Amino acid sequence: MDEHSDLEIRIVSNPRYICAVRLAIESAARSLGAAEQTCGELALVVGEALANVIKHGYQDQTDRPIWVTGSPMQDDGRRCFEVVIEDESQGVDLDQIKSRPLDEVRPGGLGVHLIQCIMDQVEYSHRQDGVGVRLRMRKCIGPANQVAKS
């Protein structure tokens, strides 16, 4: 996990906890002064990413660890919020993490597409210990000189 995160959450891979993480991320972004639409978008992509970890990384096992961190940061003169999601899934080929073709009309399979469309930066990597996947996502929430409302 990042050593400088403002928000750290550890859950097991049970879908019932996705809502709690979504609410925490949304609330953290709101406290940093992010617009309501941005807060909702962050919650949406975090929920999609967690669902993907559970379904694809852990094959629906409900007892595997997932770590989520959230941190405000500066990027090129803009205030941003970074979310990192890590898991211990095995054998994930990072090159295979992609959206399905949008012309395939069927339910599901759009999580990666939404993440890439909504977030300003998205990076998949293997964790430093070599076990699992690390998803780093960054969303700009305002100019650097903008003061967050209390």
C-alpha positions as CSV (number, residue, x, y, z in Angstrom):
1,M,0.0,0.0,0.0
2,D,1.0,3.6,-0.5
3,E,2.7,5.0,2.6
4,H,1.2,8.5,2.0
5,S,-2.4,7.8,1.5
6,D,-5.1,9.8,3.3
7,L,-7.7,7.1,3.1
8,E,-7.0,3.4,3.4
9,I,-9.6,0.6,3.2
10,R,-9.2,-3.1,3.3
11,I,-12.1,-5.3,2.4
12,V,-12.6,-8.9,1.4
13,S,-13.8,-9.7,-2.1
14,N,-17.4,-9.9,-1.2
15,P,-19.6,-7.7,-3.4
16,R,-21.6,-6.5,-0.4
17,Y,-18.7,-4.2,0.5
18,I,-18.4,-2.4,-2.8
19,C,-21.1,0.2,-1.8
20,A,-19.2,1.1,1.4
21,V,-16.0,1.7,-0.5
22,R,-17.9,3.7,-3.1
23,L,-19.4,5.9,-0.4
24,A,-16.0,6.5,1.3
25,I,-14.3,7.5,-2.0
26,E,-17.2,9.8,-2.9
27,S,-17.2,11.4,0.5
28,A,-13.4,11.9,0.4
29,A,-13.6,13.6,-3.0
30,R,-16.4,15.8,-1.8
31,S,-14.4,16.9,1.2
32,L,-11.6,17.9,-1.2
33,G,-14.0,20.2,-3.1
34,A,-14.7,18.0,-6.1
35,A,-17.9,18.7,-8.0
36,E,-20.9,16.4,-7.3
37,Q,-20.7,14.9,-10.8
38,T,-17.0,14.2,-10.3
39,C,-17.7,12.6,-6.9
40,G,-20.3,10.3,-8.5
41,E,-18.0,9.4,-11.3
42,L,-15.2,8.4,-8.9
43,A,-17.7,6.3,-7.0
44,L,-18.8,4.6,-10.2
45,V,-15.3,3.7,-11.5
46,V,-14.2,2.4,-8.1
47,G,-17.3,0.2,-8.0
48,E,-16.6,-1.1,-11.5
49,A,-12.9,-1.7,-10.7
50,L,-13.8,-3.6,-7.5
51,A,-16.4,-5.7,-9.3
52,N,-13.7,-6.6,-11.9
53,V,-11.3,-7.7,-9.2
54,I,-13.9,-9.9,-7.6
55,K,-15.2,-11.4,-10.9
56,H,-12.1,-11.7,-13.0
57,G,-9.2,-11.5,-10.5
58,Y,-10.7,-13.7,-7.8
59,Q,-13.3,-15.7,-9.9
60,D,-16.0,-14.6,-7.4
61,Q,-14.3,-15.9,-4.3
62,T,-15.6,-13.8,-1.4
63,D,-12.8,-14.1,1.1
64,R,-9.8,-12.6,-0.8
65,P,-8.2,-9.3,0.2
66,I,-8.6,-6.0,-1.6
67,W,-6.9,-2.7,-0.6
68,V,-8.1,0.7,-1.7
69,T,-6.4,4.0,-1.0
70,G,-7.3,7.5,-1.8
71,S,-5.0,10.5,-1.8
72,P,-5.2,14.2,-2.9
73,M,-2.3,15.3,-5.0
74,Q,-1.1,18.0,-7.4
75,D,-0.5,17.2,-11.1
76,D,0.6,19.8,-13.5
77,G,-0.9,22.6,-11.5
78,R,-4.2,20.8,-11.0
79,R,-5.6,19.3,-7.8
80,C,-6.3,15.6,-8.3
81,F,-7.6,12.7,-6.4
82,E,-5.8,9.4,-6.8
83,V,-7.3,6.0,-6.1
84,V,-5.2,2.9,-5.9
85,I,-6.8,-0.6,-5.8
86,E,-4.6,-3.6,-5.1
87,D,-5.3,-7.3,-4.9
88,E,-3.6,-10.7,-4.7
89,S,-5.0,-12.2,-7.8
90,Q,-2.8,-14.7,-9.6
91,G,-1.9,-15.1,-13.3
92,V,-3.5,-11.9,-14.5
93,D,-2.1,-10.8,-17.9
94,L,-2.1,-7.0,-17.8
95,D,-2.3,-6.9,-21.6
96,Q,-5.7,-8.6,-21.5
97,I,-7.3,-5.9,-19.3
98,K,-9.3,-4.0,-21.9
99,S,-12.9,-3.1,-22.8
100,R,-15.0,-5.3,-25.0
101,P,-16.0,-3.8,-28.4
102,L,-18.8,-1.3,-27.8
103,D,-20.7,-2.6,-30.8
104,E,-21.3,-5.9,-28.9
105,V,-24.7,-5.2,-27.5
106,R,-25.0,-7.2,-24.3
107,P,-25.1,-6.5,-20.6
108,G,-21.8,-6.1,-18.6
109,G,-18.2,-5.8,-19.7
110,L,-18.0,-2.0,-19.8
111,G,-16.2,-1.4,-16.5
112,V,-12.8,-0.9,-18.1
113,H,-14.2,1.3,-20.8
114,L,-15.9,3.5,-18.1
115,I,-12.7,3.7,-16.1
116,Q,-10.7,4.8,-19.1
117,C,-13.3,7.4,-20.2
118,I,-13.9,8.9,-16.8
119,M,-10.4,9.0,-15.2
120,D,-7.6,11.3,-16.4
121,Q,-4.9,8.7,-15.8
122,V,-5.2,4.9,-15.5
123,E,-2.3,2.5,-15.0
124,Y,-2.4,-1.3,-14.4
125,S,0.7,-2.9,-13.0
126,H,1.8,-5.9,-11.0
127,R,2.2,-5.2,-7.3
128,Q,5.8,-4.6,-6.1
129,D,5.8,-8.0,-4.3
130,G,4.9,-9.6,-7.7
131,V,1.6,-11.0,-6.3
132,G,-1.5,-9.4,-7.7
133,V,-2.5,-6.4,-9.6
134,R,-2.3,-2.6,-8.8
135,L,-4.7,-0.2,-10.5
136,R,-3.8,3.4,-10.1
137,M,-6.4,5.9,-11.3
138,R,-6.2,9.7,-11.1
139,K,-9.0,12.3,-11.6
140,C,-8.4,16.0,-11.7
141,I,-10.8,17.9,-9.5
142,G,-9.8,21.5,-9.9
143,P,-7.1,24.1,-10.3
144,A,-4.2,24.0,-7.8
145,N,-5.2,27.3,-6.3
146,Q,-8.8,26.4,-5.6
147,V,-9.5,26.0,-1.9
148,A,-11.6,23.0,-0.9
149,K,-14.8,24.0,1.0
150,S,-15.0,22.8,4.6
